[in-house]
């Protein structure tokens, strides 16, 4: 790299609609004040017990899978833009309705409904970005989306921390308004892409490759592309270990520094967000010539090293070093997963593929806390970290095998 401006190369010359989508996502994320504080809302504002709070957090999270499946199916049938605008507008008015409520279970049910609406919109966002880009542009587009969202979300957490105690209604107002602004950008400035036909030679080849695909079910598409299914199953190991970020690390921090674990975990979260913002352009540029799977393989090694480190040393500095290392892996994976999947998926099935595969991969998030929690109860933090890291290391070498044997379609 001869000049720092070269870091922007992956983000240059993208379709103008991609930049508008990034602005929309950033604004929306800057107002995402409510859902991250749902635990505190349930426990401190409404007064639910720990068990009741955990039940509603689980119930809210479990709604994501059916929402994603519904959204993916609708995205491929009636359009990406239509689903985003309709479902996120519903979510926005759901948040604005909470302005007129006192903290209560009615408010919680509305928040859960809003979360369901965002889940419905999720696959359409992924498919929209894929529709607007070719294979050479796709990684830069997803990287920029990831960067914008994380920047906005980092800002949101600062606002939320300042407003939660005394200005809860203002949080709902900001969340609702920013969602409507983000939706407005999509509604008025982004075209519907479901039936978008590009005239480039590359897209003409893709159209030839996709002949006869639109009538097939998502399961037929997966059976014809077994590496996509293998990829999702191998990714379980990554998600299994990454669940430690919100489960095992806070427990370990409190165990190691009694009474100060929550504060340390908050600082680690801010450090994670700062690392994402600063390092996403750097890693996207430095590894731009590597295959998507090769970068995901590197991410697995970084996950293994970063999280596994805490099985050997757990001084305060080690927690920050751990976060730095695994966040680099998080970036490498985040900017590569969807480009890999979308380059192997017919445009007629992008919405459904953006829902089905993440659900399979997300099973690792579900299994992680349960299995690692039981292991921790019967052993130690060191053994638990070593075991979780070993699972991810095996998965990383599974990615290496995929990189060796899988070949993307020449027309993708």
LINSULLIN-V696837 format. One line per field, one symbol per residue. ss: DSSP state (a for helix, b for strand, c for the rest). phi: phi as a letter, one per 20 degrees, with the letter a starting at -180 (. if undefined). A space follows every 10 residues. Layout:
BEGIN
ss = ???
phi = ???
END
This chain:
BEGIN
ss = cccaaaaaaa accccaaaaa aaaaaaaaaa ccccaaaaaa aaaaacccca aaaaaaaaaa aaaaaaaaaa aaaaaaaaca aaaaaaaaaa aaaaaaaaaa ccccaaaaaa aaaaaaaaaa aaaaaaaaaa acccaaaaaa aaaaaaaaaa aaaaaaaaaa aaaccccaaa aaaaaaaaaa aaaaaaaaac cccccccccc aaaaaaaaac cccccccaaa aaaacaaaaa aaaaaaaaaa aaaaaccaaa aaaaaacccc aaaaaaaaaa aaaaaaaaaa aaaaaacccc caaaaaaaaa aaaaaaaaaa accccaaaaa aaaaaaaaaa aaaaccaaaa aaacccaaaa aaaaaaaaaa aaaaaaaaaa aaaaaaaacc aaaaaaaaaa aaaaaaaaaa aaaaaccccc cc
phi = .ebgfffegf demfgfffff fffgffffff dfeegfdfgf ffeeeenfff ffffffffff ffffffffff ffffgedcof fgfffffffg fffffffffe degaffffff ffffffffff fggfffffff feceffefff ffffgfffff fffffgffgf feegfccfff ffffffffff fffgfffecd ffdgdfdedf gfffffgffe gnefeeffff ffffcfffff gffffgfffg fffffddeff ffffffcgnc ffffffffff fffffgffeg ffffffdfee fgffffffgf ffggffffgf edbcfgffff fgfgfffffg fgffedffgf fffddggfcf ffffdfffff fffffffggf fffffffdcb ffffffffff ffffffffff ffffdecfgf ef
END
